[in-house]
Amino acid sequence: MSHDHSHNTNKKTLFIAFIIITFFMIVEAVGGFLTNSLALLADAGHMLSDAISLGVAVVALTLGERVANYSKTYGYKRFEILAAVFNGVTLILISGFIFYEAIGRFQNPPEVASFGMLGIAAIGLVVNIVVAWMLMRSGSTQDNLNIRAAFLHVLGDLLGSVGAIVAALLMIFFNWGIADPLASVIVAVLILISGWRVTKDALHVLMEGTPVNVDLEDIVSRIKSFDEVKGIHDLHAWTITSGMNALSAHVVVDGKMTVHESQALLHEIEEELEENNIGHVTIQVECKDHSHDEEVICDMAFQTESGHHHGHAH
């Protein structure tokens, strides 16, 4: 139930953040054109990617609720990871465009309406602080890749607004025209870093990489610490979507174990794995030496999830 509650909270938080960011992104883009400030346009570009990121995250969470079927056995939960890739690549492209625009402005700094720029950047700072606080309060910035992506974007925006404020002040007090493209380049660097990180994390998930919050060596030693376990092979751990890790393995046990003893062992292993951030476990038990005694388990696959066992003896 706690997962469903946090899921709904995440969706509501993301949707409200999406509305706020989209509205202010339009304000900042118009303000950037009117004041001729690349720093504001850069921040608006970052906000556009935020708006896309938040909108896609809402769609991802909604699609993720769709029930799994024979065509998609995990449902649509992976859409969230695809959204994160799209989001990260968008950021990288936006940063490239800002770098390109800034080069021309360094060579020939244009006139910028610095007071208007200062006012819009200050409002932007307040908006970003509010949205960052909302995302922090949702408490999923660590577990959920899309919430984390959105949070990183907003932090980048927040710093971008600070940069635009500083640039406007430098132009007002020192008539330093180069401050505007300089601030935009700093924003572009922040955009590039967050875009690269989000893309890298999402691609790691798509490549079925070991979850970052799972220590496989520790898991192997924990499973082998049970006296009944003689060996482990075909071990795989991967992430289905944010906060949902899966593991499958073949565990070799003593050939004299009964079905009841095997179930008890699997239950203990499952509890051990749950403490190690693995929620979905499939374990196949194999005997060290196969016996024809009916009471003895020779080959049994168990799938365990959230404390429920489903066994299929072969």
Sequence and secondary structure as in RCSB ss.txt:
>XXXX:A:sequence
MSHDHSHNTNKKTLFIAFIIITFFMIVEAVGGFLTNSLALLADAGHMLSDAISLGVAVVALTLGERVANYSKTYG
YKRFEILAAVFNGVTLILISGFIFYEAIGRFQNPPEVASFGMLGIAAIGLVVNIVVAWMLMRSGSTQDNLNIRAA
FLHVLGDLLGSVGAIVAALLMIFFNWGIADPLASVIVAVLILISGWRVTKDALHVLMEGTPVNVDLEDIVSRIKS
FDEVKGIHDLHAWTITSGMNALSAHVVVDGKMTVHESQALLHEIEEELEENNIGHVTIQVECKDHSHDEEVICDM
AFQTESGHHHGHAH
>XXXX:A:secstr
 HHHHHHHHHHHHHHHHHHHHHHHHHHHHHHHHHHT HHHHHHHHHHHHHHHHHHHHHHHHHHHTS   SSSTTT
TTTHHHHHHHHHHHHHHHHHHHHHHHHHHHHHS     HHHHHHHHHHHHHHHHHHHHHHHHHT TTT HHHHHH
HHHHHHHHHHHHHHHHHHHHHHHH  TTHHHHHHHHHHHHHHHHHHHHHHHHHHHHTT   TT  HHHHHHHHHT
STTEEEEEEEEEEEEETTEEEEEEEEEE TT BHHHHHHHHHHHHHHHHTTT  EEEEEEEESS    TTB  EE
EEEEETTEEEEEE 
